[in-house]
């Protein structure tokens, strides 16, 4: 089994130009829960001028259902964001750091060293409040401005975040440049410095996202991020296209004998809902091709 962290409501929607009403975001989340999603990145607590799509973070959190076993994640970049996340009642925070100086300054307005210090402050307060803490290291597989990122650089950040109290480390291919061999290299580098659970965040920009995800599972990944419909991207990274699609990933895992706890039909339904709201066809393929009715494809 591998856990799928549903990031459509946050990372999926943040790059969409059409502003989605709060009620539609909540309906999207409700459909994902019905499909079996149990960890959902519901929103981000960033300045609304930076990411207008997330301006209703508090309203979304006030309106989502709270069934047992469902955990909501809020993305935060600093202590101001954490204050809002705590007040809104998230269960976990996801704190993003970036593995290159140029991207760190463009994405967060601070150096990598400053981001590490900020993470330590956020992590300490979040843990004291009983929240789970994920450190996501953006551009782990490559930077849109500086190019290659050395695995040793990523490993150094992994060590820093583990020392500062992370419960989980997420390695993000923010611009979708990685290939399976890169996944293996980064797992080896991370395992040299920590035994914390590893989570991976892939974009399918160069059509390698699903191969990378399956390789990550083979390498012992505890969780994979995915977005229902395959929507998303990073507004601060040129040419960063959508996340790997939850339904397409679920299909690949299921046909490989790996359970995710999600129903394919349910995820396709959630994607159709947000596709209708956006008014444009989502990138995911399962909604178009349909399931394969073979012996290895029953809903489970």
JOLINBEL-V894108 format. One record per residue. N is the residue number from 1. PHI is phi in whole degrees, 0 to 359 (NA if undefined). BURIAL is I if it has 9 or more other ideal C-beta (glycine too) atoms within 8 Angstrom, else O. Layout:
n=N phi=PHI burial=BURIAL
n=N phi=PHI burial=BURIAL
This chain:
n=1 phi=NA burial=O
n=2 phi=226 burial=I
n=3 phi=275 burial=I
n=4 phi=256 burial=I
n=5 phi=267 burial=I
n=6 phi=279 burial=I
n=7 phi=246 burial=I
n=8 phi=304 burial=I
n=9 phi=296 burial=I
n=10 phi=251 burial=I
n=11 phi=294 burial=I
n=12 phi=294 burial=I
n=13 phi=278 burial=I
n=14 phi=297 burial=I
n=15 phi=261 burial=I
n=16 phi=275 burial=I
n=17 phi=286 burial=O
n=18 phi=284 burial=O
n=19 phi=287 burial=O
n=20 phi=268 burial=I
n=21 phi=299 burial=O
n=22 phi=304 burial=I
n=23 phi=299 burial=O
n=24 phi=290 burial=I
n=25 phi=298 burial=I
n=26 phi=295 burial=I
n=27 phi=297 burial=I
n=28 phi=300 burial=I
n=29 phi=296 burial=I
n=30 phi=299 burial=I
n=31 phi=294 burial=I
n=32 phi=293 burial=I
n=33 phi=297 burial=I
n=34 phi=298 burial=I
n=35 phi=279 burial=I
n=36 phi=112 burial=I
n=37 phi=295 burial=I
n=38 phi=237 burial=I
n=39 phi=237 burial=I
n=40 phi=230 burial=I
n=41 phi=279 burial=I
n=42 phi=276 burial=I
n=43 phi=191 burial=I
n=44 phi=227 burial=I
n=45 phi=255 burial=I
n=46 phi=240 burial=I
n=47 phi=296 burial=O
n=48 phi=299 burial=O
n=49 phi=288 burial=O
n=50 phi=282 burial=O
n=51 phi=225 burial=I
n=52 phi=302 burial=O
n=53 phi=300 burial=I
n=54 phi=261 burial=I
n=55 phi=295 burial=O
n=56 phi=258 burial=I
n=57 phi=305 burial=I
n=58 phi=296 burial=I
n=59 phi=294 burial=O
n=60 phi=298 burial=I
n=61 phi=295 burial=I
n=62 phi=289 burial=O
n=63 phi=257 burial=O
n=64 phi=286 burial=I
n=65 phi=290 burial=O
n=66 phi=233 burial=O
n=67 phi=290 burial=O
n=68 phi=301 burial=O
n=69 phi=90 burial=O
n=70 phi=264 burial=I
n=71 phi=241 burial=I
n=72 phi=259 burial=I
n=73 phi=251 burial=I
n=74 phi=244 burial=I
n=75 phi=276 burial=I
n=76 phi=227 burial=I
n=77 phi=246 burial=I
n=78 phi=199 burial=I
n=79 phi=291 burial=I
n=80 phi=297 burial=O
n=81 phi=296 burial=I
n=82 phi=297 burial=I
n=83 phi=305 burial=O
n=84 phi=293 burial=I
n=85 phi=296 burial=I
n=86 phi=298 burial=I
n=87 phi=294 burial=O
n=88 phi=279 burial=I
n=89 phi=86 burial=O
n=90 phi=287 burial=I
n=91 phi=263 burial=O
n=92 phi=217 burial=I
n=93 phi=239 burial=I
n=94 phi=247 burial=I
n=95 phi=250 burial=I
n=96 phi=262 burial=I
n=97 phi=241 burial=I
n=98 phi=234 burial=I
n=99 phi=275 burial=I
n=100 phi=224 burial=I
n=101 phi=294 burial=O
n=102 phi=298 burial=I
n=103 phi=292 burial=I
n=104 phi=299 burial=I
n=105 phi=294 burial=I
n=106 phi=286 burial=O
n=107 phi=277 burial=I
n=108 phi=233 burial=I
n=109 phi=69 burial=O
n=110 phi=208 burial=O
n=111 phi=286 burial=O
n=112 phi=297 burial=I
n=113 phi=297 burial=O
n=114 phi=295 burial=O
n=115 phi=295 burial=I
n=116 phi=295 burial=I
n=117 phi=295 burial=O
n=118 phi=297 burial=I
n=119 phi=300 burial=I
n=120 phi=300 burial=I
n=121 phi=293 burial=I
n=122 phi=296 burial=I
n=123 phi=299 burial=I
n=124 phi=299 burial=I
n=125 phi=291 burial=I
n=126 phi=296 burial=I
n=127 phi=296 burial=I
n=128 phi=297 burial=O
n=129 phi=273 burial=O
n=130 phi=88 burial=O
n=131 phi=268 burial=I
n=132 phi=286 burial=I
n=133 phi=230 burial=I
n=134 phi=250 burial=I
n=135 phi=258 burial=I
n=136 phi=261 burial=I
n=137 phi=259 burial=I
n=138 phi=288 burial=I
n=139 phi=58 burial=I
n=140 phi=297 burial=I
n=141 phi=261 burial=I
n=142 phi=157 burial=I
n=143 phi=250 burial=I
n=144 phi=290 burial=I
n=145 phi=250 burial=O
n=146 phi=252 burial=I
n=147 phi=86 burial=O
n=148 phi=298 burial=O
n=149 phi=241 burial=I
n=150 phi=289 burial=O
n=151 phi=307 burial=I
n=152 phi=295 burial=O
n=153 phi=295 burial=I
n=154 phi=297 burial=I
n=155 phi=300 burial=I
n=156 phi=298 burial=I
n=157 phi=291 burial=I
n=158 phi=303 burial=I
n=159 phi=299 burial=I
n=160 phi=300 burial=I
n=161 phi=289 burial=I
n=162 phi=297 burial=I
n=163 phi=295 burial=O
n=164 phi=271 burial=I
n=165 phi=107 burial=I
n=166 phi=296 burial=I
n=167 phi=270 burial=I
n=168 phi=206 burial=I
n=169 phi=247 burial=I
n=170 phi=248 burial=I
n=171 phi=258 burial=I
n=172 phi=249 burial=I
n=173 phi=265 burial=I
n=174 phi=303 burial=I
n=175 phi=246 burial=I
n=176 phi=66 burial=I
n=177 phi=253 burial=O
n=178 phi=286 burial=I
n=179 phi=230 burial=O
n=180 phi=308 burial=I
n=181 phi=298 burial=O
n=182 phi=293 burial=I
n=183 phi=301 burial=I
n=184 phi=300 burial=I
n=185 phi=299 burial=I
n=186 phi=287 burial=I
n=187 phi=298 burial=I
n=188 phi=299 burial=I
n=189 phi=294 burial=I
n=190 phi=293 burial=I
n=191 phi=289 burial=O
n=192 phi=289 burial=O
n=193 phi=238 burial=I
n=194 phi=204 burial=I
n=195 phi=249 burial=O
n=196 phi=298 burial=I
n=197 phi=302 burial=O
n=198 phi=255 burial=I
n=199 phi=240 burial=I
n=200 phi=233 burial=I
n=201 phi=232 burial=I
n=202 phi=244 burial=I
n=203 phi=249 burial=I
n=204 phi=258 burial=I
n=205 phi=305 burial=I
n=206 phi=245 burial=O
n=207 phi=65 burial=O
n=208 phi=244 burial=I
n=209 phi=299 burial=I
n=210 phi=285 burial=I
n=211 phi=298 burial=I
n=212 phi=296 burial=I
n=213 phi=297 burial=I
n=214 phi=294 burial=I
n=215 phi=294 burial=I
n=216 phi=299 burial=I
n=217 phi=297 burial=I
n=218 phi=300 burial=O
n=219 phi=271 burial=I
n=220 phi=97 burial=O
n=221 phi=302 burial=I
n=222 phi=275 burial=I
n=223 phi=207 burial=I
n=224 phi=230 burial=I
n=225 phi=278 burial=I
n=226 phi=202 burial=I
n=227 phi=235 burial=I
n=228 phi=300 burial=I
n=229 phi=94 burial=I
n=230 phi=74 burial=I
n=231 phi=280 burial=I
n=232 phi=129 burial=I
n=233 phi=151 burial=I
n=234 phi=240 burial=I
n=235 phi=293 burial=O
n=236 phi=251 burial=O
n=237 phi=238 burial=I
n=238 phi=302 burial=O
n=239 phi=64 burial=O
n=240 phi=276 burial=I
n=241 phi=272 burial=I
n=242 phi=297 burial=I
n=243 phi=295 burial=I
n=244 phi=299 burial=I
n=245 phi=277 burial=I
n=246 phi=302 burial=I
n=247 phi=290 burial=I
n=248 phi=292 burial=I
n=249 phi=294 burial=I
n=250 phi=302 burial=I
n=251 phi=299 burial=I
n=252 phi=298 burial=I
n=253 phi=294 burial=I
n=254 phi=298 burial=I
n=255 phi=291 burial=I
n=256 phi=264 burial=O
n=257 phi=80 burial=O
n=258 phi=244 burial=I
n=259 phi=279 burial=O
n=260 phi=233 burial=I
n=261 phi=83 burial=O
n=262 phi=255 burial=I
n=263 phi=264 burial=O
n=264 phi=298 burial=I
n=265 phi=297 burial=I
n=266 phi=293 burial=I
n=267 phi=292 burial=I
n=268 phi=300 burial=I
n=269 phi=296 burial=I
n=270 phi=296 burial=I
n=271 phi=294 burial=I
n=272 phi=296 burial=I
n=273 phi=298 burial=I
n=274 phi=285 burial=I
n=275 phi=299 burial=I
n=276 phi=296 burial=O
n=277 phi=291 burial=I
n=278 phi=283 burial=I
n=279 phi=75 burial=O
n=280 phi=213 burial=O
n=281 phi=292 burial=O
n=282 phi=282 burial=I
n=283 phi=289 burial=I
n=284 phi=303 burial=I
n=285 phi=258 burial=O
n=286 phi=296 burial=I
n=287 phi=295 burial=I
n=288 phi=267 burial=O
n=289 phi=278 burial=O
n=290 phi=83 burial=O
n=291 phi=289 burial=O
n=292 phi=266 burial=O
n=293 phi=278 burial=O
n=294 phi=266 burial=O
n=295 phi=294 burial=O
n=296 phi=268 burial=O
n=297 phi=242 burial=I
n=298 phi=290 burial=O
n=299 phi=298 burial=O
n=300 phi=204 burial=O
